[in-house]
Structures are given as structure tokens and as C-alpha cells.
């Protein structure tokens, strides 16, 4: 079982091409997990995700989280431990906090459009470490195309929404940067190939920088 967890303002439908490639190329059975990114409390999201996994009764559990979905994945594996074996990949997830989110929330409309989950998880300079007993791969983008850069003022490599630096996490197994934008990750054949390779082998094909 491979669960895709979407990011802020998304529904999971944007992962269609990524999941199709993982199904046809690697044979994974994929599904999406949806949550209300602006209004649903984190505890409720995590509990529903656990219920989804328990209902599936899968022998193996792989997870891909995009953007805020990676934060959900991190919190999930931080809380729950008695789970089927498997691997995890986070795509463009601001695990160290989000400069773009901080810039956007300076405006009233930004605070209304993002909600408490973003405030709780992305505004600070988070000190996180991966301690779950499963391999974690991190993919960052380096094509700076996205509205997030209007609020972040990046002067470092980024995908238009998240800086490469923000995607790093102590304790992760592997980290790779690819020439894709934040949403372009969902359409990239190379991203799909690296995700599938990591979920199958526990490493990316490229050496981590």
C-alpha cells in the first residue's frame, strides 16, 4: 500500500500522474489521503490517517507526502509506531519551517487562507529529527517557479515555494535536489522514478549533495 498525502489547498488529484507512473513502472497500489488543510486540527488528521491504514490491513505501508503533506507524514510517524514496514518520501516539504508561509501570514488574507495547521507547523524555525524506524528520502526542487517566492524573498536555491535548505531533516536516509518546481514535482517523470527507486531500494539514484 502506498499512500499519497497532499499539500496546502490541494486535494490529492494533482498526484494523478505521479501515482500512475508509480503503479505502471513499479507496481505499487496507490491511494490518496485527503484532509482539510486550512480548518482540520492536526490531531484529527492523524487519527483519520491511522484509521485509513488500519482499515486497509496492508502488509506494507509506503508514504509519499508533498509539501505540507510531508509535515503530516512526519507527525504521523512521530506519534504512531506499531505499523506495517515500508519507506517514506517527502517532496518539497518545509521540514525546517517555511519562509514563504511566514511572509504570506504577514497579511490578513494570508492568515485567513492558511489556518492554524500552517501556523502551528510552518512558521517557526522547527528543530525536527527523523527517528522513525523506517528509511526516509527527501526530494527538493531547484526550479524557482511559484507564487511562494513573491512572499519569501529567496536568495538561495528553491522550487518557487520552498527553499532546498528547508527540506532537509536530520536523521533522513537520503536527500536529492532535482530541477523541478514545487508543483512541477507532480508531473515530473524523474521525480516519479526517484520516488519509486527509493521506495523499492531505500536510496535515490543520484548521490546526495
C-alpha positions, -999 to +999 in steps of 0.1 A: +000+000+000+013+034-010-005+065+004+000+099-010-006+129+013-013+162-004-002+197+004-019+230+013-050+239-007-047+206-027-069+176-028-047+147-039-060+149-075-028+167-085-009+134-078-026+115-105+003+114-129+028+106-102+007+078-089+001+064-124+038+062-130+044+045-097+017+020-105+028+012-140+066+014-135+069-001-101+037-020-095+026-001-064-011+000-054-016+037-046-043+058-029-046+093-017-054+106+018-074+138+019-077+163+047-090+199+051-057+218+050-070+251+065-096+241+090-089+205+103-069+201+135-037+181+133-048+155+158-080+148+138-060+144+106-036+120+122-063+099+137-082+096+104-050+087+086-044+059+112-080+047+107-074+046+069-043+024+074-060+001+099-089-004+075-067-013+046-049-040+066-019-038+043+013-059+048+035-030+038+030+008+041+048+033+019+040+070+022+047+100-001+040+134+013+041+166-008+048+199+008+025+202+039+017+166+034+053+158+044+047+175+077+016+154+082+037+123+075+064+134+099+039+140+127+021+107+119+053+086+122+063+106+153+031+096+170+023+060+157+048+032+158+030-002+155+027+000+117+035-022+087+070-019+074+078+004+045+095+035+034+087+072+032+095+100+007+087+137+013+086+160-018+093+197-013+083+196+024+094+226+045+105+205+074+126+233+089+099+259+087+086+280+058+099+314+048+071+317+023+045+309+049+059+335+073+059+361+045+023+353+035+010+354+070+021+390+074-011+398+056-046+394+070-057+374+039-027+352+043-036+343+079-072+335+068-061+314+038-036+292+056-052+285+090-039+270+123-021+240+109+003+261+089+007+285+119+015+256+142+038+237+119+055+260+094+060+295+110+088+287+134+124+275+127+115+239+135+141+216+152+130+182+140+147+149+137+136+117+119+136+089+145+110+065+130+124+030+123+120+033+085+140+049+057+132+084+047+140+100+014+138+138+008+134+154-027+139+192-031+132+213-062+156+239-077+134+255-104+122+287-088+087+289-103+058+296-079+038+323-061+056+315-028+087+333-040+068+366-040+064+363-002+097+346+007+123+368-010+145+338-016+182+344-022+191+307-022+181+276-042+144+270-041+114+255-060+094+287-061+077+279-027+102+260-005+140+265-002+162+235-006+176+242+029+141+240+043+136+204+030+165+189+050+159+168+081+184+153+104+181+115+105+168+112+070+183+084+048+189+103+016+183+138+001+184+148-035+177+180-054+161+179-089+154+207-115+116+209-108+093+235-093+071+229-063+040+218-082+061+205-112+071+176-089+037+161-095+043+160-133+080+150-134+089+115-147+122+119-129+106+126-096+084+095-100+114+074-109+134+086-079+103+080-056+098+045-069+135+037-067+137+048-031+106+030-020+119-002-036+157+001-028+159+026+001+181+051-019+180+076-047+199+070-080+217+104-076+243+110-049+231+133-022+248+168-024 
